[in-house]
Each structure stands twice: as C-alpha cells, then as structure tokens.
C-alpha cells in the first residue's frame, strides 16, 4: 500500500497548535512507504541531565507513524490512533537535531505497524529505534 503523495507543507500544517509544533517536529521527506521527520535536540526536548528525553523520541515515533497512517486511509471516514509504542534508546544526544525515518511494515484494514529509526542528523549514529502499532477506527 502506497502513501498518498501530498505536499510537505500540507503535512506540516497539521502540526499547528499541537505537541509537534511545540517540539518543532517537521516532515522533510515522503516516499512510497516511508516518512522522514526532524526534531531539534534542545531545551524543549531535553531531560533534566541535558540529554534528549526518551519521551521526546517516543513522541517523534508516534508522530511519524500517525502521520504516515493518515496518508494510507480515507480521513473522511477513519482516523488513526496509537495502540502500542516501544522505543529502545541506544545513544544519547545533548544538542543538534535528529532525523527519523518511519517505514510502514504492515498496512492492514484495521492496524498499521511502523518501524522508526531515529539518528543524529550530523553523524547518522542510531539514537533510538522503535515500533508503533496504529489502530484504524471509524469516525462517529
């Protein structure tokens, strides 16, 4: 199943007044079965020790999977909701930016599964890897 190809500006406009806007998450690339987004590592995404917060990484994983699922469904009839997320934090970062690539590995009628790898944008070091299961529910 291919993702709908829409302008990145349209995807990013959905972030207005959301946590994605607060964390400055931006979609920068869209492929047939993947989505790439960036997020700065700064005071908004730090934990108290000055490192990238695991919750910010989880938010990035959920954002990519949910946005990707929006591009797979008819949003007039259905909406994606996160069902399960996991994240393995493999490295730390204090500053810079991360680049995350989410690839759909299952696109069923009721569930989608996304694999997301988050890397230091400067060094390409793997910082976090995660998986998101999205449930597709009918709008009421």
C-alpha positions, 0 to 999 in steps of 0.5 A: 500500500502506497502513501498518498503523495501530498505536499510537505507543507500540507503535512506540516500544517497539521502540526499547528497548535499541537505537541509537534509544533511545540517540539518543532517536529517537521516532515522533510521527506515522503516516499512510497512507504516511508516518512522522514521527520526532524526534531531539534535536540534542545531545551524543549526536548531535553531531560533534566541531565541535558540529554534528549528525553526518551519521551521526546523520541517516543513522541517523534515515533508516534508522530511519524507513524500517525502521520504516515497512517493518515496518508494510507486511509480515507480521513473522511471516514477513519482516523488513526490512533496509537495502540502500542509504542516501544522505543529502545534508546541506544545513544544519547544526544545533548544538542543538534537535531535528529532525523527519523525515518518511519517505514510502514511494515504492515498496512492492514484494514484495521492496524498499521505497524511502523518501524522508526529509526531515529539518528543524529542528523550530523553523524547518522549514529542510531539514537533510538529505534522503535515500533508503533502499532496504529489502530484504524477506527471509524469516525462517529 
